[in-house]
C-alpha cells in the first residue's frame, strides 16, 4: 500500500472512529442526557436562520426510538445522514475484518482458516 493511500486509509478510519459515538449514543444514552448536551449548542443564528444541524440530536434520538416521521420533522437531512453514517461505519468494520482475516488467514476470534 502506497504512502498516500495508507495516509488516506488512516484518516478515514480515524474519522469513522470519531463518528461512531454519534451513531451509538442515541441507542445507549438516555434522551435527557443527549438533550442536555445539545442545549450547549443553542445560540443566536445570524439572520434568524438555523444551522443545518439544528434538531439533529433530537432527530437521531427519534431514529433510535423508531420514529422516522418525527426525525424527518426535526431535521429533513436526519434520515439520509444517519443512513450514510451507519453505512460508513459498517463498511469500515467490514474492511477492517477482511484486512485482518487476510493478514491472519483466519476469521477474527475463530480458529477456522
C-alpha positions in Angstrom: 0.0 0.0 0.0 1.4 3.4 -1.0 2.2 6.2 1.4 -0.7 8.4 0.3 -3.1 5.6 0.2 -2.1 4.5 3.7 -2.5 8.1 5.0 -6.0 8.3 3.5 -6.9 4.9 5.0 -5.7 6.1 8.4 -7.6 9.4 8.1 -10.8 7.7 7.1 -10.6 5.2 9.9 -9.9 8.0 12.4 -12.9 10.0 11.2 -15.0 6.8 11.3 -13.9 6.1 14.8 -14.8 9.7 15.9 -18.2 9.4 14.3 -19.1 6.1 15.9 -20.4 7.7 19.1 -22.8 9.8 17.1 -24.4 6.7 15.8 -24.3 4.7 19.1 -25.2 7.4 21.6 -28.9 7.7 20.8 -29.3 4.0 21.3 -27.5 3.7 24.7 -27.7 7.1 26.4 -30.9 8.5 28.0 -32.7 11.2 26.0 -32.3 13.6 28.8 -28.5 13.4 28.7 -28.4 13.9 25.0 -30.8 16.9 25.1 -28.8 18.5 27.9 -25.6 18.2 25.8 -27.5 19.6 22.8 -28.6 22.7 24.7 -25.0 23.8 24.9 -25.2 24.4 21.1 -28.1 26.8 21.3 -27.1 30.3 20.2 -28.3 33.2 18.2 -28.2 32.5 14.5 -27.3 35.3 12.2 -30.3 36.5 10.1 -32.7 34.3 12.0 -31.7 31.2 10.0 -31.0 27.9 11.8 -27.8 26.0 11.1 -28.0 22.7 9.1 -27.5 20.6 12.2 -30.3 22.2 14.3 -32.6 19.5 15.6 -30.2 16.7 14.6 -29.8 15.4 18.2 -33.5 15.1 18.6 -33.8 13.6 15.1 -31.1 11.0 15.8 -32.8 10.1 19.1 -36.1 9.8 17.2 -34.5 7.4 14.8 -33.2 5.3 17.7 -36.7 5.2 19.1 -38.0 4.0 15.7 -39.9 7.2 15.0 -38.8 8.2 11.5 -41.6 10.7 10.9 -40.6 12.7 14.0 -37.0 12.5 12.9 -37.9 13.9 9.5 -39.9 16.7 11.1 -36.9 17.6 13.4 -34.4 17.8 10.5 -35.1 16.7 6.9 -31.5 15.6 6.5 -31.5 13.3 9.5 -32.6 10.1 7.9 -30.2 10.2 4.9 -27.3 11.4 7.1 -27.9 8.7 9.7 -28.1 6.1 6.9 -24.9 7.4 5.4 -23.0 7.4 8.7 -24.3 3.9 9.5 -23.2 2.6 6.1 -19.8 4.2 6.6 -19.3 2.5 9.9 -20.4 -0.9 8.5 -18.0 -0.5 5.6 -15.1 0.4 7.9 -15.8 -2.6 10.1 -16.1 -5.0 7.2 -12.9 -3.7 5.6 -11.0 -4.0 8.9 -12.3 -7.6 9.4 -11.4 -8.5 5.8 -7.9 -7.0 6.2 -7.3 -8.7 9.4 -8.5 -12.0 8.1 -6.3 -11.7 5.0 -3.3 -11.0 7.2 -4.0 -13.8 9.7 -5.5 -16.2 7.2 -8.5 -16.9 9.5 -11.6 -15.3 10.9 -11.1 -13.0 13.9 -11.6 -14.8 17.2 -12.3 -18.1 15.5 -9.7 -20.8 14.7 -11.3 -21.5 11.3 -8.9 -21.0 8.4 
